[in-house]
């Protein structure tokens, strides 16, 4: 999997190296491709300037061009990485730093340009874009949390069994069950936040179609009510787990007690309630204006 971290720069460097070693014609072609790729950011900056669309963010293109030239040169000549980029020989591990520098410059420039584009984006387009980004964020976050939570649970189970080889099997089983319950409860705050984001995405979908319809109003009410219920669920689940551990403390080989003050979740709930109040105020003003007309 590590080869994908440096994609496509390492693969491009290998291709140019092979092309360069194929003969004089291949060497000339490799140099032309090398110069062309490194000049692409400069060309983009020049075109933006000629069209009077340049911005301070485009200064990153100069750094990107330099990073491309330097990075590709090292990828074409990997033996020089340990000599110039590492304090000790590390078998070309500096390639990850090279790829990270190029990727971060490119992504930062793209995101800054996108933010500039968002300033001129129509209202409905901005809403749909926000909704799509919310859905993507929820999907990626859910997958990440499940994978990390599952790996941590397996690691804790293995550590529990290895450190209690002489314990009674029933105690190990009960302790593993509590580890599973704790893993589920650890996922609960994230699951609540992601669910609220999905409800917010649903609200935005209806808001974009018809801002103050009864259907949109119902979505806002559902979002506000769900935020409070999820916070209550998180608090009560933590209290219940602490009490349950206390009751079964005689049978547990491992325990985890936590006094929870979910400041982030509380801020999220208050933010949703404030947003709901502003929406309801806008809805009331529109209804009063319609009656006046």
C-alpha positions as CSV (number, residue, x, y, z in Angstrom):
1,X,0.0,0.0,0.0
2,X,2.9,2.4,0.6
3,X,3.5,2.7,-3.1
4,X,0.2,4.6,-3.4
5,X,1.4,7.3,-1.0
6,X,3.9,8.5,-3.6
7,X,1.5,8.1,-6.6
8,X,1.9,9.3,-9.3
9,X,5.2,11.1,-8.7
10,X,7.3,8.0,-8.0
11,X,5.8,6.1,-10.9
12,X,6.3,9.1,-13.2
13,X,10.0,9.4,-12.1
14,X,10.5,5.7,-12.8
15,X,9.0,6.0,-16.3
16,X,11.2,9.0,-17.1
17,X,14.3,7.2,-15.8
18,X,13.5,4.2,-18.0
19,X,12.9,6.5,-21.0
20,X,16.1,8.3,-20.4
21,X,18.2,5.1,-20.2
22,X,16.6,3.8,-23.5
23,X,18.9,5.9,-25.7
24,X,19.7,9.4,-26.8
25,X,16.2,10.0,-28.3
26,X,14.6,8.6,-25.2
27,X,16.8,10.9,-23.0
28,X,15.8,14.0,-25.0
29,X,12.1,13.0,-24.7
30,X,12.4,12.4,-21.0
31,X,14.0,15.9,-20.5
32,X,11.2,17.5,-22.6
33,X,8.5,15.7,-20.5
34,X,10.4,16.7,-17.3
35,X,10.5,20.3,-18.2
36,X,6.9,20.4,-19.4
37,X,5.5,18.9,-16.2
38,X,7.4,21.3,-14.0
39,X,6.3,24.2,-16.1
40,X,2.6,23.3,-15.9
41,X,1.9,25.3,-12.7
42,X,3.8,28.3,-14.1
43,X,1.7,28.1,-17.3
44,X,-1.5,28.0,-15.2
45,X,-0.4,31.1,-13.2
46,X,0.4,32.9,-16.5
47,X,-3.0,32.1,-18.0
48,X,-4.8,33.3,-14.9
49,X,-2.8,36.5,-14.9
50,X,-3.5,37.1,-18.6
51,X,-7.2,36.6,-18.0
52,X,-7.2,39.0,-15.0
53,X,-8.2,36.1,-12.7
54,X,-5.0,35.9,-10.7
55,X,-5.1,35.9,-6.9
56,X,-2.6,35.8,-4.1
57,X,-3.3,32.1,-3.8
58,X,-1.7,31.6,-7.2
59,X,1.7,32.4,-5.7
60,X,1.6,28.8,-4.5
61,X,2.0,27.8,-8.1
62,X,5.5,29.1,-8.1
63,X,6.4,26.9,-5.2
64,X,4.6,24.0,-6.8
65,X,6.6,24.3,-9.9
66,X,9.9,24.3,-7.9
67,X,8.7,21.3,-5.9
68,X,7.8,19.4,-9.0
69,X,11.2,20.0,-10.6
70,X,13.0,19.0,-7.4
71,X,10.7,16.1,-6.6
72,X,10.8,14.6,-10.0
73,X,14.5,14.9,-10.2
74,X,14.9,12.9,-7.0
75,X,12.4,10.3,-8.1
76,X,14.3,9.9,-11.4
77,X,17.5,9.6,-9.4
78,X,16.4,7.9,-6.2
79,X,20.0,7.1,-5.1
80,X,20.5,10.8,-4.3
81,X,17.7,10.8,-1.8
82,X,19.7,9.3,1.1
83,X,22.7,11.5,0.2
84,X,20.9,14.9,0.2
85,X,17.6,14.4,2.0
86,X,18.3,12.0,4.9
87,X,20.8,12.3,7.8
88,X,21.5,8.6,7.6
89,X,20.7,6.1,4.8
90,X,17.0,5.1,4.9
91,X,16.5,3.3,1.6
92,X,14.9,6.3,0.0
93,X,12.3,6.9,2.7
94,X,12.6,10.6,1.9
95,X,10.3,10.0,-1.1
96,X,7.3,10.2,1.2
97,X,8.4,13.8,2.2
98,X,8.8,14.7,-1.4
99,X,5.3,13.4,-2.4
100,X,3.7,15.0,0.7
101,X,5.3,18.4,-0.3
102,X,4.0,18.2,-3.9
103,X,0.5,16.9,-2.9
104,X,0.0,19.5,-0.1
105,X,1.0,22.4,-2.4
106,X,-1.3,21.2,-5.1
107,X,-4.3,20.4,-2.8
108,X,-3.9,23.7,-0.9
109,X,-3.9,25.7,-4.2
110,X,-7.0,23.9,-5.4
111,X,-8.9,24.4,-2.2
112,X,-8.0,28.1,-2.0
113,X,-9.2,28.6,-5.6
114,X,-12.3,26.7,-4.8
115,X,-13.0,29.0,-1.8
116,X,-12.7,31.9,-4.2
117,X,-15.1,30.3,-6.6
118,X,-17.6,29.7,-3.7
119,X,-17.8,33.5,-3.2
120,X,-19.4,33.9,-6.6
121,X,-21.4,30.7,-6.4
122,X,-25.3,31.0,-6.7
123,X,-27.3,30.4,-3.5
124,X,-28.8,27.1,-4.7
125,X,-25.5,25.8,-6.0
126,X,-23.8,26.6,-2.7
127,X,-26.5,24.7,-0.8
128,X,-26.2,21.6,-3.0
129,X,-22.4,21.7,-2.8
130,X,-22.6,21.9,1.0
131,X,-25.0,19.0,1.1
132,X,-22.8,16.8,-1.1
133,X,-19.8,17.6,1.0
134,X,-21.7,16.8,4.1
135,X,-22.7,13.4,2.7
136,X,-19.2,12.6,1.6
137,X,-17.8,13.6,5.1
138,X,-20.4,11.4,6.8
139,X,-19.5,8.4,4.6
140,X,-15.7,8.8,5.1
141,X,-16.0,9.5,8.8
142,X,-18.2,6.5,9.4
143,X,-15.9,4.1,7.6
144,X,-12.8,5.5,9.4
145,X,-14.4,5.3,12.8
146,X,-15.6,1.7,12.2
147,X,-12.2,0.5,11.0
148,X,-10.3,2.2,13.9
149,X,-12.9,1.2,16.5
150,X,-12.8,-2.5,15.3
151,X,-9.0,-2.5,15.3
152,X,-8.8,-1.0,18.8
153,X,-11.3,-3.5,20.1
154,X,-9.4,-6.5,18.7
155,X,-6.2,-5.1,20.2
156,X,-7.7,-4.6,23.6
157,X,-9.2,-8.1,23.6
158,X,-5.8,-9.6,22.7
159,X,-4.1,-7.6,25.5
160,X,-6.7,-8.7,28.0
161,X,-6.4,-12.4,27.2
162,X,-2.6,-12.3,27.2
163,X,-2.4,-10.5,30.5
164,X,-4.9,-12.8,32.2
165,X,-3.9,-16.3,31.0
166,X,-4.4,-17.8,34.5
167,X,-7.8,-16.2,35.1
168,X,-11.1,-18.1,35.0
169,X,-12.5,-18.3,31.5
170,X,-15.9,-16.9,32.6
171,X,-14.2,-13.8,34.0
172,X,-12.4,-13.3,30.7
173,X,-15.7,-13.7,28.8
174,X,-17.5,-11.2,30.9
175,X,-14.6,-8.7,30.6
176,X,-14.6,-9.1,26.8
177,X,-18.3,-8.4,26.8
178,X,-17.8,-5.2,28.7
179,X,-15.0,-4.3,26.3
180,X,-17.5,-4.8,23.4
181,X,-20.0,-2.6,25.2
182,X,-17.5,0.0,25.8
183,X,-16.4,0.0,22.2
184,X,-20.1,0.5,21.1
185,X,-20.5,3.4,23.6
186,X,-17.3,5.0,22.3
187,X,-18.8,5.0,18.8
188,X,-22.0,6.6,20.1
189,X,-21.0,10.3,20.1
190,X,-19.5,10.1,16.6
191,X,-22.6,8.2,15.4
192,X,-24.8,10.9,16.9
193,X,-22.8,13.7,15.2
194,X,-22.9,11.9,11.8
195,X,-26.6,11.3,12.1
196,X,-27.2,15.0,12.9
197,X,-25.2,15.9,9.8
198,X,-27.3,13.6,7.7
199,X,-30.4,15.3,9.1
200,X,-28.9,18.7,8.3
201,X,-28.2,17.5,4.8
202,X,-31.8,16.4,4.4
203,X,-32.9,19.8,5.7
204,X,-30.7,21.6,3.2
205,X,-32.1,19.5,0.4
206,X,-35.7,20.7,1.3
207,X,-34.6,24.2,2.1
208,X,-33.1,24.5,-1.4
209,X,-36.3,23.3,-3.0
210,X,-38.7,25.4,-0.9
211,X,-37.2,27.3,2.0
212,X,-40.2,27.8,4.2
213,X,-42.6,25.0,3.3
214,X,-44.2,22.8,5.9
215,X,-42.0,19.9,4.8
216,X,-38.8,22.0,5.4
217,X,-40.2,23.2,8.7
218,X,-40.8,19.6,9.8
219,X,-37.2,18.7,8.9
220,X,-35.9,21.6,11.0
221,X,-38.0,20.5,14.0
222,X,-36.7,16.9,13.6
223,X,-33.1,18.1,13.5
224,X,-33.6,20.2,16.6
225,X,-35.4,17.5,18.5
226,X,-32.8,14.9,17.5
227,X,-29.9,17.0,18.7
228,X,-31.3,17.2,22.2
229,X,-32.2,13.5,22.3
230,X,-28.7,12.4,21.1
231,X,-27.1,14.5,23.8
232,X,-29.3,12.9,26.5
233,X,-28.6,9.5,25.1
234,X,-24.8,10.0,25.3
235,X,-25.0,11.3,28.9
236,X,-27.3,8.5,30.1
237,X,-25.3,5.8,28.3
238,X,-22.1,6.9,30.0
239,X,-23.8,7.0,33.4
240,X,-25.4,3.6,32.8
241,X,-22.1,2.0,31.8
242,X,-20.3,3.4,34.9
243,X,-23.0,2.0,37.1
244,X,-23.0,-1.4,35.3
245,X,-19.2,-1.7,35.8
246,X,-19.7,-0.9,39.5
247,X,-22.3,-3.7,39.8
248,X,-20.1,-6.2,38.0
249,X,-16.7,-4.9,39.3
250,X,-16.2,-8.3,41.2
251,X,-16.1,-10.1,37.8
252,X,-14.2,-7.6,35.6
253,X,-10.5,-8.0,34.9
254,X,-10.4,-4.6,33.2
255,X,-12.5,-1.5,33.7
256,X,-12.8,2.0,32.3
257,X,-14.6,4.7,34.2
258,X,-15.2,8.1,32.7
259,X,-16.9,11.3,34.0
260,X,-18.3,12.8,30.9
261,X,-18.7,16.5,30.2
262,X,-19.5,16.6,26.4
263,X,-18.6,20.3,25.7
264,X,-18.3,19.7,22.0
265,X,-21.7,17.9,21.8
266,X,-23.3,20.7,24.0
267,X,-21.9,23.4,21.6
268,X,-23.3,21.4,18.7
269,X,-26.8,21.2,20.2
270,X,-26.8,24.9,21.1
271,X,-25.6,25.8,17.6
272,X,-28.4,23.7,16.1
273,X,-31.0,25.3,18.4
274,X,-29.7,28.8,17.5
275,X,-29.8,27.9,13.8
276,X,-33.4,26.6,14.3
277,X,-34.4,29.9,16.0
278,X,-33.0,31.9,13.2
279,X,-34.8,29.8,10.7
280,X,-38.1,30.1,12.5
281,X,-37.7,33.9,12.8
282,X,-37.1,34.0,9.0
283,X,-40.2,31.9,8.5
284,X,-42.3,34.1,10.7
285,X,-41.1,37.3,8.9
286,X,-41.9,35.8,5.5
287,X,-45.4,34.8,6.7
288,X,-46.0,38.3,8.1
289,X,-44.8,39.8,4.9
290,X,-47.1,37.6,2.8
291,X,-50.1,38.6,5.0
292,X,-49.2,42.3,4.6
293,X,-49.0,41.9,0.8
